């Protein structure tokens, strides 16, 4: 939906906001995908 993407479009279209963003992937998914990170203690 267009309404969900407007924030990303405005951010990327404004030099003052996105002037230092390079090589990034900005996902606009409405919160459908929330990455789960395990505590670092489990990796020790």
C-alpha positions in Angstrom: 0.0 0.0 0.0 1.2 3.5 -0.8 0.5 4.8 2.7 2.9 2.3 4.2 5.8 3.5 1.9 5.4 7.2 2.1 7.8 7.6 5.1 10.6 5.7 3.3 10.0 7.8 0.1 10.2 11.1 2.0 13.3 10.0 3.9 15.1 8.9 0.8 14.0 11.9 -1.3 15.3 14.4 1.2 19.0 15.1 1.1 19.1 16.5 4.6 17.7 13.3 6.0 19.3 10.6 3.8 22.5 12.3 2.6 24.7 9.8 4.4 22.8 6.6 3.7 24.7 4.4 1.3 24.4 0.7 0.5 21.5 0.0 2.8 18.4 -2.1 2.3 15.3 -0.4 3.8 12.5 -2.9 4.1 9.0 -1.5 4.3 7.0 -4.5 5.5 4.6 -3.1 8.1 6.3 -5.0 10.9 5.5 -8.4 9.3 9.1 -9.5 9.7 10.6 -8.9 13.1 14.1 -10.5 13.3 14.7 -12.4 16.5 18.1 -12.1 18.1 19.2 -14.5 20.8 21.1 -13.1 23.8 24.8 -13.1 23.4 25.2 -15.4 26.4 23.9 -18.3 24.3 26.8 -17.9 21.9 29.6 -18.1 24.5 
